[in-house]
């Protein structure tokens, strides 16, 4: 690397550092999301991401949202057409503000999956707590564990436990593929 | 039939199923990579137990965490026990939860509303 490039790169790293400080970002990961990794990060959440003075219920919710969202990526991530590997690549970012924690994930999805996810999340975002409880009960009674190992309950459960609407968007990346960004917020007060 | 004991791992709970005494216990965490694969021997064991159950069945749940896929399987376990209860056997669920974990307390209440079995809600 020539000197000027290296200086620019170091400036970039410094700007990442400053952004992380200002957004209170505690954890960033980009790469293949495996079950082993989920176990490791889940352990980390229990011990060092949440503040010890946050109520136990809040710490458990951060743990829960992390597990559910990462398992979503590891089970549902769509293979990039270019890639020949069956990798579940993605990014996730855990941040803390005075009022809440946020967990943001990003991964590639097909356009068919985009439609499915938008419909689901839009529906869940507009439901009241009692409607969410009813939907959860219907789904747990009538649903089945899919071949991919999900029970169709993750988003419903996160939304009803946190009480916060999800933020989500889809960035077009190539033909029929989108980068799906999803954020769940966990208030720090019960 | 044989007793079943599955030791705890970092992502799966400890499970004790004693067919003689009718005492069952599930404790720890449940977020296995393949929830169906992990629980299928347990569900098969329970199906066999239903054919020749003990007079009294007492099931302790003392989970510190379970993911939503596991929550579906826990319901499958409870629905099997509900069958036993409907056949006139004594079945009791003891739902233990950390006293500062609201969501684990709520999960016990929700299950007790879905299945028709006596539930004790026990903070610890």
Boltz contact constraints between the chains, C-beta under 6 A:
constraints:
  - contact:
      token1: [A, 35]
      token2: [B, 33]
      max_distance: 6.0
  - contact:
      token1: [A, 39]
      token2: [B, 10]
      max_distance: 6.0
  - contact:
      token1: [A, 39]
      token2: [B, 11]
      max_distance: 6.0
  - contact:
      token1: [A, 56]
      token2: [B, 100]
      max_distance: 6.0
  - contact:
      token1: [A, 56]
      token2: [B, 101]
      max_distance: 6.0
  - contact:
      token1: [A, 57]
      token2: [B, 101]
      max_distance: 6.0
  - contact:
      token1: [A, 57]
      token2: [B, 102]
      max_distance: 6.0
  - contact:
      token1: [A, 57]
      token2: [B, 103]
      max_distance: 6.0
  - contact:
      token1: [A, 60]
      token2: [B, 101]
      max_distance: 6.0
  - contact:
      token1: [A, 67]
      token2: [B, 31]
      max_distance: 6.0
  - contact:
      token1: [A, 67]
      token2: [B, 67]
      max_distance: 6.0
  - contact:
      token1: [A, 140]
      token2: [B, 72]
      max_distance: 6.0
  - contact:
      token1: [A, 140]
      token2: [B, 75]
      max_distance: 6.0
  - contact:
      token1: [A, 145]
      token2: [B, 35]
      max_distance: 6.0
  - contact:
      token1: [A, 145]
      token2: [B, 36]
      max_distance: 6.0
  - contact:
      token1: [A, 145]
      token2: [B, 69]
      max_distance: 6.0
  - contact:
      token1: [A, 145]
      token2: [B, 72]
      max_distance: 6.0
  - contact:
      token1: [A, 149]
      token2: [B, 34]
      max_distance: 6.0
  - contact:
      token1: [A, 149]
      token2: [B, 35]
      max_distance: 6.0
  - contact:
      token1: [A, 149]
      token2: [B, 69]
      max_distance: 6.0
  - contact:
      token1: [A, 150]
      token2: [B, 69]
      max_distance: 6.0
  - contact:
      token1: [A, 151]
      token2: [B, 68]
      max_distance: 6.0
  - contact:
      token1: [A, 151]
      token2: [B, 69]
      max_distance: 6.0
  - contact:
      token1: [A, 151]
      token2: [B, 72]
      max_distance: 6.0
  - contact:
      token1: [A, 153]
      token2: [B, 68]
      max_distance: 6.0
  - contact:
      token1: [A, 154]
      token2: [B, 68]
      max_distance: 6.0
  - contact:
      token1: [A, 157]
      token2: [B, 68]
      max_distance: 6.0
  - contact:
      token1: [A, 161]
      token2: [B, 103]
      max_distance: 6.0
